[in-house]
Amino acid sequence: MTTPGEKIGQLLRARRKFLQLRQRDLAELAGVGMRGLTAIESGRGNPTLNQLSEIAGVLGLEVTLTQKRPDADS
């Protein structure tokens, strides 16, 4: 089973590659460290909401919260 952190990392990595950005470039543009970005993309990181928002913004994404469906798995 994929963890939420792994899902986020996969999405960010796929979007970065689609935009043909190197990790180093994304880290610099988002104001995060290379080590931290690498950890996030691999699903091992624990980014702050601000870091996640900055990375997403550079990638043309946004962080949103939605209400969970009552029948959704926890």
ChimeraX commands (.cxc) that place a marker at each C-alpha (Angstrom):
marker #1 position 0.00,0.00,0.00 radius 0.5
marker #1 position 1.29,3.43,-0.94 radius 0.5
marker #1 position 1.51,5.98,1.87 radius 0.5
marker #1 position 0.21,9.54,1.44 radius 0.5
marker #1 position 3.81,10.79,1.51 radius 0.5
marker #1 position 4.75,8.41,-1.29 radius 0.5
marker #1 position 1.74,9.50,-3.36 radius 0.5
marker #1 position 2.67,13.16,-2.94 radius 0.5
marker #1 position 6.29,12.43,-3.82 radius 0.5
marker #1 position 5.28,10.53,-6.96 radius 0.5
marker #1 position 3.00,13.37,-8.07 radius 0.5
marker #1 position 5.66,16.03,-7.49 radius 0.5
marker #1 position 8.38,14.00,-9.24 radius 0.5
marker #1 position 6.13,13.27,-12.25 radius 0.5
marker #1 position 5.18,16.95,-12.59 radius 0.5
marker #1 position 8.82,18.06,-12.25 radius 0.5
marker #1 position 9.88,15.63,-14.97 radius 0.5
marker #1 position 6.99,16.70,-17.20 radius 0.5
marker #1 position 8.22,20.30,-16.87 radius 0.5
marker #1 position 11.78,19.09,-17.55 radius 0.5
marker #1 position 13.12,20.58,-14.32 radius 0.5
marker #1 position 16.12,19.15,-12.53 radius 0.5
marker #1 position 15.76,18.53,-8.79 radius 0.5
marker #1 position 18.45,21.14,-8.16 radius 0.5
marker #1 position 16.52,23.76,-10.14 radius 0.5
marker #1 position 13.22,23.00,-8.42 radius 0.5
marker #1 position 14.86,23.11,-4.99 radius 0.5
marker #1 position 16.39,26.50,-5.76 radius 0.5
marker #1 position 13.19,27.97,-7.21 radius 0.5
marker #1 position 11.11,26.70,-4.27 radius 0.5
marker #1 position 13.65,27.73,-1.63 radius 0.5
marker #1 position 14.09,24.24,-0.22 radius 0.5
marker #1 position 17.20,22.13,0.22 radius 0.5
marker #1 position 18.20,19.46,-2.27 radius 0.5
marker #1 position 18.29,16.82,0.45 radius 0.5
marker #1 position 14.80,17.76,1.58 radius 0.5
marker #1 position 13.38,17.71,-1.94 radius 0.5
marker #1 position 14.95,14.33,-2.64 radius 0.5
marker #1 position 13.41,12.96,0.55 radius 0.5
marker #1 position 9.98,14.38,-0.32 radius 0.5
marker #1 position 10.04,12.92,-3.83 radius 0.5
marker #1 position 11.00,9.51,-2.47 radius 0.5
marker #1 position 8.19,9.59,0.11 radius 0.5
marker #1 position 10.58,9.72,3.07 radius 0.5
marker #1 position 10.37,13.46,3.71 radius 0.5
marker #1 position 8.20,15.30,6.16 radius 0.5
marker #1 position 7.79,18.73,4.59 radius 0.5
marker #1 position 6.12,21.65,6.27 radius 0.5
marker #1 position 2.93,22.89,4.68 radius 0.5
marker #1 position 4.82,25.99,3.57 radius 0.5
marker #1 position 7.55,23.92,1.87 radius 0.5
marker #1 position 4.97,21.76,0.13 radius 0.5
marker #1 position 3.07,24.85,-0.99 radius 0.5
marker #1 position 6.24,26.48,-2.36 radius 0.5
marker #1 position 7.23,23.35,-4.30 radius 0.5
marker #1 position 3.70,22.91,-5.63 radius 0.5
marker #1 position 3.55,26.56,-6.67 radius 0.5
marker #1 position 6.74,26.28,-8.73 radius 0.5
marker #1 position 5.26,23.21,-10.41 radius 0.5
marker #1 position 1.97,24.95,-11.21 radius 0.5
marker #1 position 0.10,22.94,-8.58 radius 0.5
marker #1 position -1.73,23.96,-5.44 radius 0.5
marker #1 position -2.21,22.31,-2.08 radius 0.5
marker #1 position -5.86,21.91,-1.11 radius 0.5
marker #1 position -7.83,20.11,1.55 radius 0.5
marker #1 position -11.08,18.40,0.70 radius 0.5
marker #1 position -13.64,16.69,2.86 radius 0.5
marker #1 position -13.20,12.96,2.94 radius 0.5
marker #1 position -15.99,10.80,1.60 radius 0.5
marker #1 position -17.70,8.87,4.41 radius 0.5
marker #1 position -17.02,5.59,2.61 radius 0.5
marker #1 position -13.32,6.32,1.97 radius 0.5
marker #1 position -10.70,4.14,3.62 radius 0.5
marker #1 position -8.72,5.72,6.44 radius 0.5
marker link #1:1,2 radius 0.2
marker link #1:2,3 radius 0.2
marker link #1:3,4 radius 0.2
marker link #1:4,5 radius 0.2
marker link #1:5,6 radius 0.2
marker link #1:6,7 radius 0.2
marker link #1:7,8 radius 0.2
marker link #1:8,9 radius 0.2
marker link #1:9,10 radius 0.2
marker link #1:10,11 radius 0.2
marker link #1:11,12 radius 0.2
marker link #1:12,13 radius 0.2
marker link #1:13,14 radius 0.2
marker link #1:14,15 radius 0.2
marker link #1:15,16 radius 0.2
marker link #1:16,17 radius 0.2
marker link #1:17,18 radius 0.2
marker link #1:18,19 radius 0.2
marker link #1:19,20 radius 0.2
marker link #1:20,21 radius 0.2
marker link #1:21,22 radius 0.2
marker link #1:22,23 radius 0.2
marker link #1:23,24 radius 0.2
marker link #1:24,25 radius 0.2
marker link #1:25,26 radius 0.2
marker link #1:26,27 radius 0.2
marker link #1:27,28 radius 0.2
marker link #1:28,29 radius 0.2
marker link #1:29,30 radius 0.2
marker link #1:30,31 radius 0.2
marker link #1:31,32 radius 0.2
marker link #1:32,33 radius 0.2
marker link #1:33,34 radius 0.2
marker link #1:34,35 radius 0.2
marker link #1:35,36 radius 0.2
marker link #1:36,37 radius 0.2
marker link #1:37,38 radius 0.2
marker link #1:38,39 radius 0.2
marker link #1:39,40 radius 0.2
marker link #1:40,41 radius 0.2
marker link #1:41,42 radius 0.2
marker link #1:42,43 radius 0.2
marker link #1:43,44 radius 0.2
marker link #1:44,45 radius 0.2
marker link #1:45,46 radius 0.2
marker link #1:46,47 radius 0.2
marker link #1:47,48 radius 0.2
marker link #1:48,49 radius 0.2
marker link #1:49,50 radius 0.2
marker link #1:50,51 radius 0.2
marker link #1:51,52 radius 0.2
marker link #1:52,53 radius 0.2
marker link #1:53,54 radius 0.2
marker link #1:54,55 radius 0.2
marker link #1:55,56 radius 0.2
marker link #1:56,57 radius 0.2
marker link #1:57,58 radius 0.2
marker link #1:58,59 radius 0.2
marker link #1:59,60 radius 0.2
marker link #1:60,61 radius 0.2
marker link #1:61,62 radius 0.2
marker link #1:62,63 radius 0.2
marker link #1:63,64 radius 0.2
marker link #1:64,65 radius 0.2
marker link #1:65,66 radius 0.2
marker link #1:66,67 radius 0.2
marker link #1:67,68 radius 0.2
marker link #1:68,69 radius 0.2
marker link #1:69,70 radius 0.2
marker link #1:70,71 radius 0.2
marker link #1:71,72 radius 0.2
marker link #1:72,73 radius 0.2
marker link #1:73,74 radius 0.2
view
